[in-house]
Amino acid sequence: MSELATQPSHRAIPAIDAERVRRDFPALHQQVHGKPLVYLDSAATSLKPQVVIDAVTQVYAEDCANIHRAVHLLSQRATLAYESARGKVQAFLNAPAKKEVVFVRGCTEGINLVAQAWARPRLGAGDRIVVTHLEHHSNIVPWQILCQQTGAELVVVPITDAGEVRLDDLEAKLDERVKLVACSHVSNSLGTVLPVKAIAERAHAVGAKVLLDGAQAAPHVPVDVQDLDCDFYVFSGHKVYGPTGIGAVWGREALLSEAEPYQGGGDMIRSVTFERTTYAPIPSKFEAGTPNIAGAIGLGAAIDYLEGLGRENVAQREQELLAYGTEALKSVKGLRLVGTAPEKIGVLSFVMEDAHPHDIGTVVDAEGVAIRTGHHCTQPVMERFGVPATARASLGVYNNEADLDALVKALIKVQEMFS
């Protein structure tokens, strides 16, 4: 049974009304270069539904006050909404406790938090951190910095020609020296869904902890951190239809409690004198200074929106579009898909004969189609497949078959220009 198929059911509601969903996203109702916008870059960031825009606007229009610090009504309302958003993240991840959710700027800050607050005081020379060849730079560089600081070693699990991580290759890297396995739940450049539940089981067998980068999974599939049995899970708000500059770390209570603050400031303390500071309990210990209050409340609105659609329905709809898009792109002469793992979410990376990905992106943009081109902050993946870059079309809940048809039509223009 696939990793996706083992995800638990959160709710059962009718299938998605695709046209109604599209009406929820005002950015879709514009023209670029005189053509209707086709947005196929959701892996970079998602468009925002009106309810999220309204939630953020309301904070600044009516409840613009700092949290946790005042007794006046505006501060009370802002604090209540901020902490309510934390509870929504807890439910979104099926986390055991609300205090295990720490708000951060996004996945990158979340991984750095775990690296510096939990791992740095505990790792030393001879210890190992295992990552996969599929990782985004944000799940490579923080561990390289940590290795330089502690003398630990970074170990990389290879991937297959299809872009998969094989469990036997992982097991060959695991022994008692491994203290942490840090890997993506879903690859941003190839769309591969990693077997993260099995990875966690094998990592725990040698005593290692597990961090999952959920940036590309949280918008597309239900996530249950208790079922996955990971130790840390991070995701970014702007990829789940929420604002930029907000994200969350979930960590087991015991691990977060034993971790040390990675930055100091207001609202993260219990008491301060010039001789000594004692720290607040989790999660405040990791939220120094004024947080992104409007961002957190907007993230809560985005979670409400996704839950209202039904996350199983979102996953099913995007799988239908992925299948449609895969066959449609195969019809384009000279196009080669990069990343063909059987378990994927809606990411279509490709190269074309005689056309550089940047040229592909420019030509299709002129047709109103927004895709991503480049190395996608995964240069090791590009090196593995022997390409400098790819063009990448990535799906969101607002896409439909007509969007993919428009992409194919634009790619035929690319073919005609460069062949």
GIFEN-V310366 format. One record per helix or strand. SS is the DSSP state (H for helix, E for strand). FROM is the first residue (numbers start at 1). LEN is the number of residues. If there is no record, write none. Layout:
SS_FROM_LEN ; SS_FROM_LEN
//
This chain:
H_18_6 ; H_26_3 ; E_31_2 ; E_35_2 ; E_38_2 ; E_41_1 ; H_50_13 ; H_73_21 ; H_98_3 ; E_101_4 ; H_107_13 ; E_128_5 ; H_137_3 ; H_141_10 ; E_153_5 ; H_167_7 ; E_178_7 ; E_186_1 ; E_192_2 ; H_196_10 ; E_209_5 ; H_225_4 ; E_232_5 ; H_237_3 ; E_247_5 ; H_253_6 ; E_269_4 ; E_277_3 ; H_284_3 ; H_293_17 ; H_311_20 ; E_335_3 ; E_344_1 ; E_347_6 ; E_355_1 ; H_357_10 ; E_369_2 ; E_372_3 ; H_379_6 ; E_390_5 ; H_401_18
//
